[in-house]
Amino acid sequence: MQNQPFFHIITVPRDKLFLAIEKTSEWMLLALGVMIFYDVIMRYLFNSPTIWALEISEYSLVFLAFAGAADLQKKKKHIKMDFFYQKLSRQTRNIIDLIIYLLTVVFSYILLAKSVQMTLIAYKYSSMSNSLLEVPLCIPYAIVPFGMGLLLIQATTDVINSIKKLAEKEN
C-alpha cells in the first residue's frame, strides 16, 4: 500500500473505465467503417442511400472524440509542440505542464457545466433529431459531459501529481 497512487480510490476504477472505453472505441471505429462502407455501396451502386448511417456515424465520431480525450490525457498522447519544450530544464517543463493541466481543468469544467445544461434542456423539452430516426438529442448530447467529466478527473489528477513532482524537487 506504500507506493499506491495519490488517488488510488479514483484511479483504479478510472483505469478500468478507460480500458472499457478504449475497447468500446475500437469496436465502434470498426462499426463506423463498416457503416460508411455499407452506405457508400448502397448510395453509389444501388442508388438507395440509408437513412441512418450518416446520423449514427456523427454520433459515433462525437463519442470517439470526447470519450477518448481523457484516456489520451492520461497517456500524455495529445498533440504537442515539443521542439522548444525538450530544450527547457526539467523544473521549467514541470511548471509548464502544471499550467497546461490547470488550463485543462478549467476548460473541461466549463465545457462540462455547459454541456450538462444543454443535455438537461434537450431532455426537458424532449428534443429530437431532425432526421427520420428522431433520436432523442439528450442521448448524443450526454456524450459530451461524460467525456468532459472523465477529462476533468484526469486533469485534476495530473495537477495533483504535478504539484507533488514540483514539491519533491524543492525538498
C-alpha positions as YAML, in Angstrom:
chain: A
units: angstrom
residues:
- id: 1
  name: MET
  ca: [0.00, 0.00, 0.00]
- id: 2
  name: GLN
  ca: [3.02, 2.33, 0.26]
- id: 3
  name: ASN
  ca: [3.51, 3.10, -3.45]
- id: 4
  name: GLN
  ca: [-0.17, 3.49, -4.29]
- id: 5
  name: PRO
  ca: [-1.17, 6.48, -6.46]
- id: 6
  name: PHE
  ca: [-2.44, 9.53, -4.61]
- id: 7
  name: PHE
  ca: [-5.99, 8.99, -5.84]
- id: 8
  name: HIS
  ca: [-5.98, 5.19, -5.61]
- id: 9
  name: ILE
  ca: [-9.71, 5.17, -4.87]
- id: 10
  name: ILE
  ca: [-10.35, 7.03, -8.14]
- id: 11
  name: THR
  ca: [-7.51, 5.79, -10.33]
- id: 12
  name: VAL
  ca: [-8.26, 2.06, -10.18]
- id: 13
  name: PRO
  ca: [-11.91, 2.34, -11.32]
- id: 14
  name: ARG
  ca: [-10.91, 5.14, -13.71]
- id: 15
  name: ASP
  ca: [-8.28, 2.93, -15.33]
- id: 16
  name: LYS
  ca: [-10.80, 0.12, -15.73]
- id: 17
  name: LEU
  ca: [-13.30, 2.56, -17.23]
- id: 18
  name: PHE
  ca: [-10.65, 3.92, -19.62]
- id: 19
  name: LEU
  ca: [-9.82, 0.36, -20.72]
- id: 20
  name: ALA
  ca: [-13.52, -0.34, -21.33]
- id: 21
  name: ILE
  ca: [-13.85, 2.90, -23.30]
- id: 22
  name: GLU
  ca: [-10.74, 2.03, -25.30]
- id: 23
  name: LYS
  ca: [-12.15, -1.39, -26.24]
- id: 24
  name: THR
  ca: [-15.58, 0.11, -26.98]
- id: 25
  name: SER
  ca: [-13.93, 2.76, -29.16]
- id: 26
  name: GLU
  ca: [-12.03, 0.12, -31.11]
- id: 27
  name: TRP
  ca: [-15.24, -1.77, -31.88]
- id: 28
  name: MET
  ca: [-17.10, 1.45, -32.58]
- id: 29
  name: LEU
  ca: [-14.43, 2.53, -35.05]
- id: 30
  name: LEU
  ca: [-14.72, -0.81, -36.82]
- id: 31
  name: ALA
  ca: [-18.52, -0.50, -36.90]
- id: 32
  name: LEU
  ca: [-18.19, 3.07, -38.16]
- id: 33
  name: GLY
  ca: [-16.03, 1.92, -41.06]
- id: 34
  name: VAL
  ca: [-18.48, -0.86, -41.92]
- id: 35
  name: MET
  ca: [-21.44, 1.57, -41.71]
- id: 36
  name: ILE
  ca: [-19.81, 4.08, -44.01]
- id: 37
  name: PHE
  ca: [-18.72, 1.37, -46.45]
- id: 38
  name: TYR
  ca: [-22.27, -0.03, -46.49]
- id: 39
  name: ASP
  ca: [-23.75, 3.42, -47.06]
- id: 40
  name: VAL
  ca: [-21.35, 4.16, -49.92]
- id: 41
  name: ILE
  ca: [-22.20, 0.82, -51.58]
- id: 42
  name: MET
  ca: [-25.93, 1.40, -51.16]
- id: 43
  name: ARG
  ca: [-25.73, 5.01, -52.33]
- id: 44
  name: TYR
  ca: [-23.50, 4.66, -55.38]
- id: 45
  name: LEU
  ca: [-24.05, 1.09, -56.57]
- id: 46
  name: PHE
  ca: [-27.74, 0.64, -55.79]
- id: 47
  name: ASN
  ca: [-28.84, 4.30, -55.73]
- id: 48
  name: SER
  ca: [-30.55, 3.64, -52.39]
- id: 49
  name: PRO
  ca: [-28.81, 5.56, -49.56]
- id: 50
  name: THR
  ca: [-29.51, 4.63, -45.96]
- id: 51
  name: ILE
  ca: [-31.47, 6.97, -43.71]
- id: 52
  name: TRP
  ca: [-29.49, 6.12, -40.60]
- id: 53
  name: ALA
  ca: [-25.79, 5.79, -41.48]
- id: 54
  name: LEU
  ca: [-24.87, 9.48, -41.53]
- id: 55
  name: GLU
  ca: [-26.53, 10.31, -38.22]
- id: 56
  name: ILE
  ca: [-25.19, 7.24, -36.40]
- id: 57
  name: SER
  ca: [-21.72, 7.97, -37.85]
- id: 58
  name: GLU
  ca: [-21.84, 11.52, -36.50]
- id: 59
  name: TYR
  ca: [-22.80, 10.34, -33.01]
- id: 60
  name: SER
  ca: [-20.08, 7.69, -33.14]
- id: 61
  name: LEU
  ca: [-17.46, 10.31, -34.03]
- id: 62
  name: VAL
  ca: [-18.58, 12.50, -31.14]
- id: 63
  name: PHE
  ca: [-18.21, 9.53, -28.79]
- id: 64
  name: LEU
  ca: [-14.76, 8.68, -30.16]
- id: 65
  name: ALA
  ca: [-13.56, 12.27, -29.72]
- id: 66
  name: PHE
  ca: [-14.99, 13.08, -26.29]
- id: 67
  name: ALA
  ca: [-14.75, 9.70, -24.58]
- id: 68
  name: GLY
  ca: [-11.17, 9.26, -25.76]
- id: 69
  name: ALA
  ca: [-9.93, 12.68, -24.62]
- id: 70
  name: ALA
  ca: [-9.35, 11.66, -21.00]
- id: 71
  name: ASP
  ca: [-7.52, 8.47, -21.95]
- id: 72
  name: LEU
  ca: [-5.27, 10.46, -24.28]
- id: 73
  name: GLN
  ca: [-4.63, 12.91, -21.42]
- id: 74
  name: LYS
  ca: [-3.74, 10.03, -19.11]
- id: 75
  name: LYS
  ca: [-1.32, 8.56, -21.64]
- id: 76
  name: LYS
  ca: [0.08, 12.03, -22.50]
- id: 77
  name: LYS
  ca: [-0.68, 11.37, -26.17]
- id: 78
  name: HIS
  ca: [-2.32, 14.70, -27.04]
- id: 79
  name: ILE
  ca: [-0.62, 16.61, -29.83]
- id: 80
  name: LYS
  ca: [2.02, 18.96, -28.51]
- id: 81
  name: MET
  ca: [4.82, 21.09, -29.86]
- id: 82
  name: ASP
  ca: [7.88, 19.80, -28.08]
- id: 83
  name: PHE
  ca: [10.77, 21.23, -30.09]
- id: 84
  name: PHE
  ca: [11.35, 24.04, -27.57]
- id: 85
  name: TYR
  ca: [9.80, 22.13, -24.68]
- id: 86
  name: GLN
  ca: [12.55, 19.49, -24.77]
- id: 87
  name: LYS
  ca: [15.22, 22.21, -24.59]
- id: 88
  name: LEU
  ca: [13.87, 23.52, -21.27]
- id: 89
  name: SER
  ca: [15.03, 22.35, -17.86]
- id: 90
  name: ARG
  ca: [13.07, 19.61, -16.09]
- id: 91
  name: GLN
  ca: [11.79, 22.12, -13.50]
- id: 92
  name: THR
  ca: [10.56, 24.53, -16.20]
- id: 93
  name: ARG
  ca: [8.86, 21.70, -18.06]
- id: 94
  name: ASN
  ca: [7.12, 20.63, -14.83]
- id: 95
  name: ILE
  ca: [5.86, 24.20, -14.32]
- id: 96
  name: ILE
  ca: [4.61, 24.39, -17.91]
- id: 97
  name: ASP
  ca: [2.91, 21.01, -17.50]
- id: 98
  name: LEU
  ca: [1.19, 22.24, -14.33]
- id: 99
  name: ILE
  ca: [-0.08, 25.37, -16.12]
- id: 100
  name: ILE
  ca: [-1.39, 23.27, -19.01]
- id: 101
  name: TYR
  ca: [-3.10, 20.84, -16.63]
- id: 102
  name: LEU
  ca: [-4.70, 23.74, -14.75]
- id: 103
  name: LEU
  ca: [-5.98, 25.20, -18.02]
- id: 104
  name: THR
  ca: [-7.32, 21.76, -18.95]
- id: 105
  name: VAL
  ca: [-9.17, 21.58, -15.61]
- id: 106
  name: VAL
  ca: [-10.76, 24.99, -16.24]
- id: 107
  name: PHE
  ca: [-11.64, 24.17, -19.86]
- id: 108
  name: SER
  ca: [-13.11, 20.76, -19.04]
- id: 109
  name: TYR
  ca: [-15.08, 22.17, -16.10]
- id: 110
  name: ILE
  ca: [-16.64, 24.93, -18.23]
- id: 111
  name: LEU
  ca: [-17.45, 22.53, -21.04]
- id: 112
  name: LEU
  ca: [-18.82, 20.00, -18.54]
- id: 113
  name: ALA
  ca: [-21.12, 22.57, -16.92]
- id: 114
  name: LYS
  ca: [-22.40, 23.97, -20.23]
- id: 115
  name: SER
  ca: [-22.89, 20.54, -21.80]
- id: 116
  name: VAL
  ca: [-24.83, 19.31, -18.76]
- id: 117
  name: GLN
  ca: [-27.10, 22.34, -19.16]
- id: 118
  name: MET
  ca: [-27.55, 21.62, -22.86]
- id: 119
  name: THR
  ca: [-28.29, 17.95, -22.21]
- id: 120
  name: LEU
  ca: [-30.84, 18.75, -19.49]
- id: 121
  name: ILE
  ca: [-32.59, 21.28, -21.74]
- id: 122
  name: ALA
  ca: [-32.77, 18.70, -24.53]
- id: 123
  name: TYR
  ca: [-34.22, 16.21, -22.06]
- id: 124
  name: LYS
  ca: [-36.67, 18.69, -20.54]
- id: 125
  name: TYR
  ca: [-38.10, 19.69, -23.92]
- id: 126
  name: SER
  ca: [-37.88, 16.18, -25.43]
- id: 127
  name: SER
  ca: [-35.74, 17.48, -28.29]
- id: 128
  name: MET
  ca: [-35.41, 15.06, -31.19]
- id: 129
  name: SER
  ca: [-33.04, 14.99, -34.13]
- id: 130
  name: ASN
  ca: [-34.39, 16.38, -37.41]
- id: 131
  name: SER
  ca: [-33.87, 13.12, -39.23]
- id: 132
  name: LEU
  ca: [-36.18, 10.20, -39.86]
- id: 133
  name: LEU
  ca: [-34.56, 8.42, -36.90]
- id: 134
  name: GLU
  ca: [-35.79, 11.07, -34.45]
- id: 135
  name: VAL
  ca: [-33.14, 10.25, -31.87]
- id: 136
  name: PRO
  ca: [-33.75, 11.97, -28.52]
- id: 137
  name: LEU
  ca: [-30.96, 14.56, -28.54]
- id: 138
  name: CYS
  ca: [-30.27, 14.19, -24.83]
- id: 139
  name: ILE
  ca: [-28.62, 10.82, -25.65]
- id: 140
  name: PRO
  ca: [-25.90, 12.07, -28.03]
- id: 141
  name: TYR
  ca: [-25.59, 15.33, -26.06]
- id: 142
  name: ALA
  ca: [-24.81, 13.29, -22.93]
- id: 143
  name: ILE
  ca: [-21.61, 12.06, -24.55]
- id: 144
  name: VAL
  ca: [-20.00, 15.49, -24.09]
- id: 145
  name: PRO
  ca: [-20.46, 15.79, -20.30]
- id: 146
  name: PHE
  ca: [-19.43, 12.14, -19.94]
- id: 147
  name: GLY
  ca: [-16.15, 12.80, -21.76]
- id: 148
  name: MET
  ca: [-15.55, 16.13, -20.05]
- id: 149
  name: GLY
  ca: [-16.21, 14.61, -16.64]
- id: 150
  name: LEU
  ca: [-13.56, 11.98, -17.31]
- id: 151
  name: LEU
  ca: [-11.17, 14.61, -18.63]
- id: 152
  name: LEU
  ca: [-11.77, 16.76, -15.55]
- id: 153
  name: ILE
  ca: [-10.94, 13.83, -13.26]
- id: 154
  name: GLN
  ca: [-7.79, 13.02, -15.23]
- id: 155
  name: ALA
  ca: [-6.64, 16.63, -15.46]
- id: 156
  name: THR
  ca: [-7.21, 17.12, -11.73]
- id: 157
  name: THR
  ca: [-5.14, 14.01, -11.06]
- id: 158
  name: ASP
  ca: [-2.41, 15.43, -13.34]
- id: 159
  name: VAL
  ca: [-2.47, 18.76, -11.45]
- id: 160
  name: ILE
  ca: [-2.02, 16.99, -8.12]
- id: 161
  name: ASN
  ca: [0.76, 14.78, -9.48]
- id: 162
  name: SER
  ca: [2.50, 17.84, -10.99]
- id: 163
  name: ILE
  ca: [2.32, 19.71, -7.69]
- id: 164
  name: LYS
  ca: [3.76, 16.67, -5.92]
- id: 165
  name: LYS
  ca: [6.53, 16.47, -8.54]
- id: 166
  name: LEU
  ca: [7.37, 20.16, -8.08]
- id: 167
  name: ALA
  ca: [7.30, 19.82, -4.28]
- id: 168
  name: GLU
  ca: [9.72, 16.86, -4.43]
- id: 169
  name: LYS
  ca: [12.20, 18.92, -6.48]
- id: 170
  name: GLU
  ca: [12.13, 21.76, -3.95]
- id: 171
  name: ASN
  ca: [12.93, 19.47, -0.99]
...
